[in-house]
């Protein structure tokens, strides 16, 4: 069909490319079990809702989307054979005809249409749904083609189809009454075996996987290890072969170990301090700005991450992704005098700052703790409360606290990812009760534009607007990644595109454990 995909680096040789990657250091070994130390236990297995990075990595082994990212972060095919724009508002995807679900049934266009509509259904509360906001309807054309009809041009739409939660599921399976929170039945390279809460999650090779030769492993056993020290110790002693969420306090230890390999970036992961903009004292943007100027990001970086990362003093999207990023650097420097002046103007010299964060991830809790000394210089009595991950998310959603310290990542490496934070109706905007028509208009115009220079100018205006309105303030850009023993081969951490571990599908072991 030869569809033209403008500006997204379309590649349609996924099976061959992954086999080549896997064999880069020699012929891959077949068999073996990969033991993986996971930073937290997944809440559930819902294929269209992310409950954190831990659930994402397991989900990507069990399900497939239409598109995905290769090791270089470029969009490539997954269940699709070909894909691209046929006009400004029509995106077509031709699907593979040789894909089987884990129950042996064949995936078809009806399954794809059903899955995409389920993502877009508000009752699903899909994490990927905001990426489909421009889609008016999705239908099949013939037996192997899916047509996405958009309300308006959206140059970032291909990123939606590559999202880790834009998975294809069996229509018949769901309609039979299956519970996707607890049960799994996808098309991925591995099938679900069992989950022992707090102990392990085991998945094993799916022999009918549509990519020839994959997976190489017989199985992967995930062991939840929330304690950073325990996770790193398990890796160093080869109790596990691989871990995620390398704690910044241990990066040097792992990098200096000749038996270990680090895979990381400092592009996607970042920290924020968010404000509920409809609740006092943060219904006054001067107070929000004052708190932002009260954070000594350089000092927090050293304390929290031992210097492994970068302070964010400008816009969110980094220079690796946005050419305008350097023009915004220095917009929000540490300036306690300016912060005190703003608080006086707002009549909030006695500001009592109450912050909620999570105790489950050190990459979130450590920066929150490291901000407190500089906040104390301008803000009276900053108080930090910690909750475990699930409770923390529920607290933020309920807006129980007027501010929250969180860490997250860009959903994909493009300025359009700003929509997931600050567009009205997005998950994060709901956390902050942030609705700003000017921001929404700029985002929509930027996503519509085919002119890259113009769209970058518009995205920069979005960033300036957010820095002025300050519904949240960015804190630190962190080094984020995984680590493994060097006998683990075929894994990569994309430098752009999206924060994903999809390459785990092609991992193999150089030696038996």
C-alpha positions in Angstrom: 0.0 0.0 0.0 3.0 2.3 0.5 1.6 4.9 2.8 3.6 8.1 3.3 4.3 9.0 6.9 5.5 12.6 7.1 8.3 13.4 9.5 8.1 10.4 11.8 10.9 8.2 10.4 8.6 5.4 9.3 10.2 2.0 9.0 8.4 -1.2 8.0 11.0 -3.8 8.5 10.4 -4.5 12.2 10.9 -8.3 12.2 14.2 -8.2 10.3 15.5 -5.2 12.2 14.9 -6.8 15.6 16.6 -10.0 14.6 19.6 -8.1 13.4 19.7 -6.1 16.6 19.5 -9.3 18.7 22.3 -10.9 16.7 24.6 -7.8 16.9 27.1 -9.5 19.2 26.8 -13.0 17.6 24.2 -15.6 17.1 21.6 -15.3 20.0 21.3 -18.2 22.4 17.9 -19.7 22.7 16.4 -20.6 26.1 17.1 -19.6 29.6 15.2 -17.5 32.2 15.8 -13.9 32.8 15.5 -12.9 36.4 14.4 -9.2 36.6 14.3 -7.1 39.8 11.3 -4.8 39.4 11.1 -1.5 41.2 7.5 -2.1 42.4 4.7 -4.6 42.0 2.2 -3.8 39.2 -1.2 -2.9 40.4 -2.9 -4.9 37.6 -2.5 -6.0 34.0 -5.1 -3.7 32.3 -3.7 -3.4 28.8 -5.0 0.2 28.2 -4.2 1.8 31.6 -0.8 2.4 33.0 -0.3 2.3 36.7 3.4 3.0 36.5 6.6 1.9 34.7 6.6 -1.5 36.3 3.3 -2.4 34.8 4.3 -1.0 31.5 7.4 -3.2 31.1 5.4 -6.4 31.8 2.5 -5.3 29.6 4.9 -4.8 26.6 5.9 -8.4 26.9 2.3 -9.7 26.8 0.6 -7.3 24.3 1.4 -5.6 21.1 0.3 -2.2 19.6 0.1 -1.2 16.0 3.3 0.7 16.2 6.3 0.9 18.6 9.8 2.3 19.0 13.0 0.8 17.8 16.3 1.0 19.8 17.0 4.4 18.3 13.7 5.7 19.4 12.2 5.8 15.9 8.6 4.7 15.2 8.4 1.3 13.6 5.7 -1.2 12.9 4.5 -3.8 15.4 1.2 -5.3 14.5 1.1 -3.0 11.5 2.6 -3.9 8.1 2.3 -0.3 6.8 1.0 3.0 8.1 0.8 6.7 7.2 -1.3 9.7 6.2 -3.4 9.6 3.1 -4.5 13.2 3.7 -4.3 15.8 6.5 -7.0 14.1 8.6 -6.9 10.5 7.6 -4.4 7.9 8.9 -4.4 4.4 7.6 -2.8 1.3 9.0 -2.5 -2.0 7.2 -2.3 -4.9 9.7 -0.5 -8.2 9.7 -2.5 -11.3 8.9 -0.3 -13.8 10.7 -0.9 -12.8 14.3 -2.4 -15.1 16.9 -3.7 -14.4 20.4 -2.4 -16.5 23.2 -5.5 -18.7 23.1 -4.8 -19.6 19.4 -7.4 -17.3 17.8 -6.4 -15.1 14.9 -6.2 -11.3 15.3 -8.2 -9.4 12.7 -9.3 -5.9 11.9 -12.4 -6.1 14.2 -10.1 -6.7 17.2 -8.1 -3.6 16.3 -11.1 -1.4 15.8 -12.6 -2.7 19.1 -9.3 -2.0 20.9 -8.9 1.5 19.6 -12.5 2.4 20.4 -12.1 0.9 23.9 -9.1 3.2 24.5 -11.2 6.2 23.4 -14.2 5.2 25.6 -14.2 7.4 28.7 -15.4 4.4 30.7 -12.1 2.7 30.2 -10.1 5.7 31.6 -7.3 4.7 29.3 -3.9 6.3 29.9 -3.5 6.6 26.2 -6.9 8.2 25.6 -5.6 11.8 25.6 -3.3 10.9 22.7 -6.4 10.0 20.7 -8.3 13.3 21.4 -8.1 14.3 17.7 -9.7 11.1 16.5 -13.3 11.5 15.4 -13.9 7.8 14.6 -12.0 4.6 13.7 -13.2 2.0 11.3 -12.0 -0.9 9.2 -11.6 -0.8 5.4 -11.7 -4.3 4.0 -10.2 -7.1 6.0 -6.8 -5.7 6.8 -6.9 -1.9 6.9 -7.8 0.4 9.8 -8.8 4.0 9.1 -8.5 6.8 11.7 -10.5 9.9 10.8 -9.4 13.0 12.7 -11.4 16.1 13.5 -8.4 18.2 12.6 -4.8 17.7 11.5 -2.6 16.3 14.3 1.1 15.7 13.2 1.8 14.0 16.6 -0.9 11.3 16.1 1.6 8.4 15.2 2.9 8.7 18.7 -0.5 7.7 20.0 -0.3 4.3 18.1 3.1 3.6 19.6 2.1 4.4 23.2 2.7 1.5 25.6 -1.0 1.5 26.5 -2.3 1.5 22.9 -2.5 -2.3 22.8 -4.6 -4.6 20.7 -6.8 -7.0 22.6 -9.2 -9.7 21.6 -12.8 -8.5 21.2 -14.2 -12.0 21.8 -12.1 -12.4 24.9 -13.4 -9.2 26.5 -17.0 -9.8 25.4 -16.8 -13.3 27.0 -16.5 -11.6 30.4 -12.8 -11.7 31.0 -11.3 -9.4 33.6 -8.3 -7.7 32.0 -7.2 -6.3 35.4 -6.5 -9.8 36.6 -6.3 -11.9 33.4 -4.0 -11.6 30.4 -4.6 -12.7 26.8 -2.6 -10.8 24.2 -0.4 -11.3 21.1 2.9 -10.6 22.8 6.1 -12.7 22.7 5.3 -14.0 26.2 2.3 -15.5 27.9 1.2 -15.0 31.5 1.9 -17.9 33.8 1.3 -16.8 37.4 1.5 -14.0 39.9 2.4 -14.5 43.5 1.7 -11.1 45.1 4.8 -9.6 46.6 7.0 -12.5 45.4 7.0 -12.9 41.6 5.4 -12.6 38.2 6.3 -15.3 35.7 5.8 -15.1 32.0 6.9 -17.7 29.4 7.7 -17.9 25.7 4.8 -17.8 23.3 5.8 -20.3 20.5 3.4 -18.8 18.0 4.7 -15.3 18.2 4.6 -13.6 14.8 8.2 -12.4 14.7 10.4 -15.2 13.5 12.9 -16.4 16.1 11.5 -14.3 19.0 11.6 -14.4 21.9 14.9 -16.0 22.6 14.2 -16.5 26.3 12.1 -19.4 27.6 10.7 -17.1 30.4 11.1 -14.0 32.5 10.6 -13.9 36.2 9.9 -10.5 37.7 10.6 -10.0 41.4 9.2 -6.9 43.0 12.0 -5.1 44.9 10.9 -1.7 46.1 13.9 -1.1 48.3 16.7 0.4 46.2 19.5 -1.1 48.1 18.0 -4.5 48.0 17.5 -4.2 44.2 21.1 -3.1 43.5 22.5 -5.8 45.9 20.5 -8.5 44.1 22.0 -7.3 40.8 25.6 -7.2 42.1 25.3 -10.6 43.6 23.6 -12.0 40.4 20.5 -12.9 42.4 18.8 -11.2 39.4 20.2 -10.5 36.0 18.6 -7.1 35.4 16.9 -4.3 37.3 15.0 -1.1 36.5 15.0 2.3 38.1 18.7 2.5 38.9 18.8 4.6 42.0 21.0 7.7 41.5 22.9 7.0 44.6 24.1 3.8 43.1 24.9 4.8 39.5 28.6 5.2 40.1 28.8 1.8 41.9 27.1 0.0 39.0 29.1 1.9 36.3 32.4 1.0 37.9 31.5 -2.7 38.1 33.1 -4.4 35.0 30.5 -7.1 35.1 27.5 -4.7 34.8 26.0 -2.6 32.0 24.0 0.6 32.5 21.3 1.7 30.0 20.1 5.3 30.6 19.1 8.7 29.4 18.6 12.1 30.9 15.9 13.2 28.5 12.6 11.7 29.6 12.5 11.5 33.4 11.8 14.7 35.4 10.4 15.9 38.7 7.6 18.4 39.3 6.0 20.3 42.1 2.4 20.6 41.2 -0.2 23.0 42.6 -4.0 22.7 42.9 -4.7 26.1 41.2 -8.2 26.4 42.5 -7.4 26.0 46.2 -5.8 28.7 48.4 -3.0 29.6 48.6 -2.3 28.4 45.1 -5.3 30.1 43.4 -2.9 33.1 43.2 -0.2 32.5 40.6 2.2 34.8 42.5 2.3 32.3 45.3 3.0 29.5 42.7 5.8 31.6 41.2 7.2 32.3 44.6 7.5 28.7 45.5 9.2 28.0 42.2 11.8 30.7 42.8 12.3 29.2 46.3 13.8 26.0 45.0 17.6 25.7 44.8 17.7 23.1 42.0 21.5 22.8 41.9 21.7 22.0 45.6 18.7 19.6 45.3 20.4 17.8 42.4 23.6 17.1 44.4 21.6 16.0 47.5 19.0 13.9 45.7 20.9 12.4 42.7 24.6 13.1 43.6 24.8 15.2 40.5 23.4 12.6 38.1 21.0 14.7 36.1 20.3 18.4 35.3 18.3 21.2 37.0 15.4 22.4 35.0 15.3 26.2 35.0 13.4 26.7 31.8 10.9 24.7 29.8 10.2 21.1 30.1 11.1 19.7 26.7 14.9 19.3 26.6 17.3 20.4 23.9 17.7 16.9 22.6 14.0 17.1 21.5 13.2 20.8 21.1 15.5 23.2 19.3 14.1 26.2 21.2 15.0 24.8 24.7 18.1 26.8 25.3 16.2 30.1 24.8 14.2 29.3 27.9 17.0 28.2 30.2 17.4 30.4 33.3 13.8 31.6 33.4 13.3 30.1 36.9 16.5 30.5 38.8 16.8 30.2 42.6 15.9 33.7 43.8 14.6 33.8 47.5 14.4 37.6 47.5 12.1 37.6 44.5 10.1 34.8 46.1 9.7 36.8 49.3 8.7 39.9 47.3 5.9 37.9 45.5 4.6 36.4 48.8 4.4 39.9 50.3 2.5 41.2 47.3 0.1 38.2 47.6 -0.3 38.8 51.3 1.1 35.3 52.0 4.2 36.0 54.1 3.0 33.4 56.5 2.7 30.7 53.8 2.3 27.2 55.2 3.4 24.8 52.5 2.0 21.3 52.7 3.3 18.8 50.1 2.4 15.2 49.5 4.9 12.8 47.8 5.4 9.0 47.6 7.7 6.8 49.7 7.8 4.1 47.1 10.2 5.6 44.6 13.4 7.3 45.7 13.7 9.1 42.4 10.5 11.0 43.5 11.0 11.2 47.3 14.6 12.2 47.4 14.2 15.4 45.3 11.1 16.3 47.3 13.2 16.0 50.5 16.2 17.9 49.0 14.0 20.9 48.1 13.0 21.5 51.8 16.1 23.5 53.0 15.8 26.1 50.2 12.0 26.3 50.5 12.5 27.0 54.3 14.5 30.1 53.4 11.4 31.7 51.8 8.4 29.7 52.9 7.3 29.3 56.5 7.1 25.7 57.6 7.2 23.5 54.4 5.9 20.1 55.5 6.3 16.9 53.5 4.1 13.9 53.8 4.9 10.5 52.3 2.6 7.8 51.1 3.0 4.5 49.3 2.5 4.6 45.6 -1.1 3.7 45.1 -2.3 5.8 48.1 -0.2 8.7 46.8 -1.8 8.6 43.4 -5.3 8.5 44.9 -4.4 11.4 47.2 -3.2 13.5 44.3 -6.3 12.7 42.2 -8.5 13.7 45.2 -6.7 17.0 45.6 -6.5 16.4 49.3 -3.2 18.4 49.5 -2.7 21.8 47.8 0.6 20.7 46.3 2.4 17.4 45.3 5.9 16.4 44.4 6.0 13.8 41.7 8.3 12.3 39.1 7.3 11.2 35.7 8.5 11.2 32.1 7.6 12.6 28.7 5.2 10.2 27.0 7.2 10.6 23.8 10.1 12.7 22.5 8.3 15.5 20.8 7.1 18.9 22.1 3.5 17.8 21.6 4.0 15.7 24.7 3.3 18.9 26.6 -0.4 18.3 26.0 -0.3 15.4 28.4 0.7 17.8 31.2 -1.0 21.1 30.6 -3.9 20.7 28.1 -7.3 21.1 29.6 -8.8 17.7 30.5 -5.5 15.9 30.5 -4.7 13.7 33.6 -2.1 16.1 35.0 -4.2 19.2 34.3 -7.0 17.6 36.3 -4.6 17.0 39.2 -3.9 20.8 39.2 -7.4 22.0 38.2 -5.6 23.8 35.3 -7.7 25.0 32.4 -6.2 27.7 30.2 -7.7 28.5 26.8 -4.6 30.3 25.6 -2.5 27.2 26.4 -5.0 24.9 24.7 -5.2 27.1 21.5 -1.4 27.2 21.2 -1.1 23.5 21.6 -3.8 22.8 19.0 -2.3 25.2 16.5 1.2 23.7 17.0 -0.1 20.1 16.5 -1.9 21.2 13.3 1.0 22.8 11.7 3.1 21.0 9.1 5.7 23.7 9.2 8.2 22.5 11.7 9.7 25.9 12.4 6.3 27.4 13.0 5.2 24.5 15.3 8.4 24.9 17.3 7.7 28.6 17.8 4.2 27.8 19.0 5.4 25.1 21.3 7.9 27.6 22.8 5.0 30.0 23.4 3.2 27.1 25.2 6.3 26.7 27.5 6.4 30.4 28.1 2.8 30.5 29.0 3.2 27.6 31.5 6.2 29.3 33.1 4.1 32.4 33.5 0.9 30.7 34.8 3.0 28.1 36.8 0.4 25.4 37.5 3.4 23.3 38.2 7.1 23.9 38.4 9.7 21.6 37.0 12.6 20.6 39.3 15.2 18.1 38.1 15.8 16.1 35.0 17.1 12.8 36.2 19.2 10.0 34.7 16.8 7.2 34.3 17.5 3.7 33.2 18.1 0.0 33.7 21.2 -2.1 34.5 22.1 -5.7 33.8 24.9 -8.2 33.8 26.9 -8.1 30.6 25.8 -11.6 29.7 22.3 -10.1 29.1 22.4 -9.2 25.4 20.0 -7.5 23.0 18.7 -4.8 25.3 18.7 -1.1 24.6 17.3 2.1 26.1 16.0 4.5 23.4 17.7 7.9 23.4 14.5 9.5 22.1 11.0 8.5 21.0 9.7 7.3 24.3 10.7 5.8 27.6 10.2 2.1 26.8 11.6 -1.3 27.5 10.1 -2.9 24.4 13.6 -4.2 23.4 13.3 -6.7 26.3 11.3 -8.8 23.7 14.6 -9.5 21.9 16.9 -10.1 24.9 19.0 -13.2 25.1 21.5 -14.7 27.6 25.1 -15.2 26.6 25.5 -17.9 29.3 23.3 -20.0 31.4 22.8 -18.8 35.0 
